[in-house]
Amino acid sequence: MSAFRPETQVVHQPKPVLTGSSPISVPIYQTSGFQFEDPAVFADGMTRPDGAFVYGRYSNPTVRSLEEAVARLEGGTAAVAAASGMGAINTVLLGLLQPGDHVIAQHALYGGTAHVLDDLTERFGIQVSYVAEDDPAAVREAVRPETKLLYLETIANPMTQVADLPAMCAAAREAGLTTVVDNTFASPILCRPIEHGADIVVHSTTKYLSGHADILGGIAVFADDALYRKVWSYSCALGTTPDPFAAWLTLRGMQTLALRMERHCANARVLADRLAGHPAVVAVHWPGLPGHPSYDVAAKLLPDFGGVLSFDVAGGRPAGERFMSAVRLALLAPSLGGVETLILHPASTSHRHLDDAQLAQAGIGAGTVRVAIGIEHAEDLWADFEQALG
């Protein structure tokens, strides 16, 4: 299947091999463990990810199908699924870092990731230096003997800065660092960071991959088999493996990923253009707008610009709160990537862990509203936003 385009791969997913036939859709293996006749096969299965299935915390055939499907989409060697996006991020960071290590990360990060990095500093003395997402020279300057990892987001949450992946990954590789890229906002339809030099790609499968706001999940995809096996071993001890039913729902949702992403991006363009021309809006943050600071990088890296935008309402936080209270179609709710349009206030929700200086560094204003755009009709969405701004 690797010869086919991502739009085809998401439809034709890896399935268990049976004698003489195979299922059309991936079955749910709703079992906690597996029985054996041969003790040696049992023992071997507990030591490696490609051995026999033993116990649900190690893996499961449905979960393995999800891992293989996403790894194939991202162009990776293998993947480790997790019970949430933060489960995947924590599995990677805790599986690779030791006390005293140093991490380089971009300023603009998802609030949960920023919180984890702060916690690693406080509890384990893992120091973090922050750089701009498009400044490879800053990466080179920040490298120390104890630096182990560069952490990036393809499209940043919530201000949609786009990382210059080829340049940043190249700088990390020169220094012998492992590059981890959160590709949640782009999905493998818009970007495959391993093609640009990333070593590990993480997703919250809760978002675009599953696409229907009905599961929690995460996944980490690896370019290198040795790195995969190291993190897989730690994931078994950490116990972040997802339930097979959640994995099955994710696989089911992924089959329409390409279609959904096309609609998300198209709706985002309509709203971004019209918000940018509305007198009640001070600024719109979407990388598809020529005035966005990441526009040039995004235009080279991405075929389209994603389904999330943020904007600042004239009047600051009180005006932003009035807007969020006035919408009728969009939902005031966390998360993104589902079929419904969702809005939230980053400073008090997703990025509540950041102080004023950190919010300013990430470009988040007190009145910034983030919009995760769904697949509704664009004119209905605009009518809702227009009346709420009024």
N, C-alpha and C positions, 0 to 999 in steps of 0.2 A: 504493500500500500504506500510505501514511501515515495513511489514514483508519481503518485497522484497529488493534486492540489489539496490544501486544507479543507476546502468546501466539500470535497468528496470523502476525505478521510473521516470527517466527523460523522458521516452517515454510516460508513462501513467500519464497524468497531471490532476489536479483537474478541473472539468468542471461544469457549471451551471446545476442544476437539473430541468428538464422539466417534464411535465405530460406524462408519458408513454414512453419517449425516452430521449436520451441525445446526444449532438453533438459529433462527433469524435474528432474535434479540437476545441480549445477554441475560441469562437466568440469575435469579437471586439465590445465592447459597446462604440461607438463613440458618447457620449452624455455628456454634461456638468452637467446635473442634472436629477432628477427623480421626478415625480409628485405623489401626495398622495390624497386619499379620507378621510383618518383618521388623523386629526391634532395631535393626541397623538402619533401615529406611526412616523409621521414627526418629532416631537420634540424629541422623544426618539432616533431616528437615528442620531441626531446631538451630542449625549452625549457619545456614546460608539462605539468601532470599530466593534462589532458584532451585531449592530442594522441594520435597513433597510438602503439601499443605498440612500443617500440624494443628495450629491454634489460631483463633481469630485475631489475637494481639500481634501475631507475626505476619499473617496475611490471610487472604480468603480469595477464592476464584473470582468473585464479583469485583472485589477491591482490586485484584490484580488486573482485571480487564480495564478498569478505569485508569490504573497506573500506566498500562501499556498504551492506551488510547491517547492520553495526554502527552506521554513521552514521545510518541510518534508525531503528534501535532507540533510539538516544540522542537523536534529534531534532536532529542536527547537519547541517551543510552538506556536509561531506566528512570523510574520515579518512585517516590514514597508518598502515599496518601496519608492524610491526617483528618482528624475530626473537626477541624476548623482552620481558617486561614492563619490565625495566630498559632495554632498547634503546629502547622507546617513551618512557620517562621521560627518559633522557639526550638523545634526539633533541629533545624539547620544550625542556628546560632549556638545552642547548647551542645550540639554534637561536634562542633568544630572548634570552639573557643575554649581557652584555659584561663585561669586567673592570671592577671598581669598582661594579657594580650591587648593589642590595640586595633581598633576598627576605624575605618574611614567611611563616612556616610554622607549622603547629600542632605542639605538643609531641609528641603521640602519632603517630609515623610508622613505617612499615615500615623495618626496619633498613637495607635496601639504599638506600632513599631518603635516610635520615639520613647514611649514609656518603658518598653522592654530594654532598650539600650541604656536608659537612665538607671534602671534596676540592676543591670549587669555591672555598671560602674559602681553603684553603691554597695552591692553585695559581694562582688568578685574582683573589684579593682580593674575591670576591663575598661580601658580608656577609649573615648570616642572623639574623633576630630571631624568637624563638619565642613563640607565644601559645596560649591555650586555644582549643580548636576551636569553642567556643560563646560567644566574647567579642568581639563586633564593636567595642566601645569600645577594646579592646587593639589591634585592627588600626589604628584611627584614630590612636591614640597612637604606634604604631610607624612610621607612614609618614614617609619622608624624601624629599627631592627626587630621590634616586637610586633610590627603590623602584620596582621594575618588576612584581613578581609576588607573588601570594598562593597558597600551596600547601596543599591540604586533602585529607583522606581521608573519604569518606562514612561508612564504618565503619572505625575505626582498627585496625591490626594491632599487637599481639595482644589489647589490652584492650577492644576493641569500643566505644570512645567514638564517639559519633555527632556529626558536625559540624552546626551550625545553618546549613545552606547558604543559605537565604534571607537571613538577617541578615548572615552573613559575606560573601557575594557582593555584597550591597548596599553594605557598607562599602568593599569593594575597588573597586567601580564608582565610588563617590563620589570616590575618590582617583585614578581613572584607571589602576588596576592590572589586569593580566591574571590571572584566577583559573583555576588548574588544580586539578582534583579527580580523585583516584584513586578510581574507582568499583568496583574489583575485588571487594571483599567484598560489595557489594550486588547487583551486576549490573544491567543495565537493567530487569530484571523488578521489582526492589524500588525503584529510584531512577533518575531521569534528571536529573543535575545541571544540564544546560543549561536545563531548565525552571525552575530556581531561580536562574539568573543566571550560571552558570559559563561561561567562554569556551572551555575545553579540558577534555575528559574523557579520562583514560587508564585502560587496563585491562592487566593481565596476562592475555592470552587463554589462557595455560597453565591458568588456574584454572577458574572456572565456565563461561566461554563455550565452551571446548572440552570440558571436563567429564570426561575419561577418562584423565588422567595419561599421555598418550602424545605430547604435543607441547610445544615451547616457543614462545611467541609473545607479542606485545604489540600495542597499537593506541592511537592518539591520535585523538580525534574533536574537530572544530572547529565552533564556532558561526558563525564568520566566515570567508568565503572568502579574504580577503586574508591573514589569519593562517595559514590552511591552506597557501596557496601558498608563503608564506615558509618554513614548517617543512618542507614537501615538498621544496623546493629543497635545504635543508640535509640532509635525510635521504638524498637521492641521493648527496651527497658523503660522508656518514658511512658509508653502506653497511649499513644495518640492515634492509633489506627481507627479509621471510621467504621461505622456500622455498615454491613453490606446493603441494607435497604437504601441508606443515604447515597452510597456509591452507585447503586442502580438508578436512582432518580437523577443523579448527575449525568450518567451515561445517556439516559433518555433525553434530558434537556440539551445535551451537547449536540444532538443530531440536528437541531435547528439553529445552532450557534451562528453560522455564517449568515443565515437569513435575518436573524435578530440583530446582529451587529450592523448590517446594512441599514436597517430601519432606525436603530438607535442613532447612528451617525447622521443620517439624513434629517431626522427630527432635530438633532442638536444644531445642525447648520441653520435651520429655519429660526429656531429660538435665539441662537447667538446673534445672527444678523439683525433680528428685529429688536432684541434687547439693547444691542449696541446703539440703535437709533432712537431709543425711547428717552424722553426728557427726564424721567424719574430714575434713570440708571446712570451711575457715575462711571462704572467700568465693567466690562465683561471679560472673563478669563476662560478662553477656549483656544487651543493651539491652532485651530483652523482659521482664526482671524489674523489678517496680516499684521495687526498691531501687537499681537501677543509676543512676548520676548522669546518664546521657543518656536515661533512660526517657521523660521528657516530650517532649524534642525528637524522639526516635525515633518515638514514637506519633503525632506530627503529620506527620512526614516520610515514614515508611515504612509500607507495607501489612503487612509482616512484618519479622522482626528478624534474619534471616540465619542461616547455618549454621555459624558459628564462635563458640566460647565459650572462655573461659579460667577456670581455678579454682586456688585456693591450697589445698594439702593441709596439714592440721595437722602440724607437725613440720618445716616448711621444705623446703629443698633435698633433704636425705636422704630425706624421706618422698616427695617428688615423684619422685625417681629410683627409689625402690622401686615406686611406682605404675606408672611407665612400663616398668619391667622385668617387671611382673606381668601386664599386659594380654595377652590371647590372641587377641582378634579385631581390635582396633584395631592399626594399624601405626605403629611408631616411624619416622617419615619426614618429610621436608620437604614444603612446598607445601600446597595445599588445593584444594577445588572439584571433586575427582574423586568417583567413586561410592563409594570406600572411605573409612572413617574413619581419619584420621591424627592422631597426637599428636606434640608436640615440646616442648622446654624452651627458651623464647625467650632467656633470659639467656645461654645457651651456644651458641645456633645463630643464629636469624634476627636477634637483636639483640646479637650478641657484640661489635659495634663500639662499643657504648655503655659508658661507665664507670658506677660505682655511682650517682652523682648523676643522670646522664641516665636510667638505668633507673628510678630513683625518680620522676623528673619525669614519665616516661611511664606510671607506675603499675605497672611490672613488678616483681614480687617475685623473690627468689632461688629460690623454689620454685614459681613459677607454671608451670602446664602449659597449653599451648594445644591445643584440640581442634578439628580441622576435620571436621565431622560428615558422614558419607556417607549413602547411601540404604538401608542395611541395615534390617532390622526393628528398631524402637526397643527392643523387649523384649530382643532378643539383645545389643544394645549396652549396655543398662543392666545386664544380668546380668554382662557382661564387666567393666564399671566397678566394679560392686558387689563382685565377688570380688577385684579388684585393690586396691580400697581396704581390703578386709579383711586 
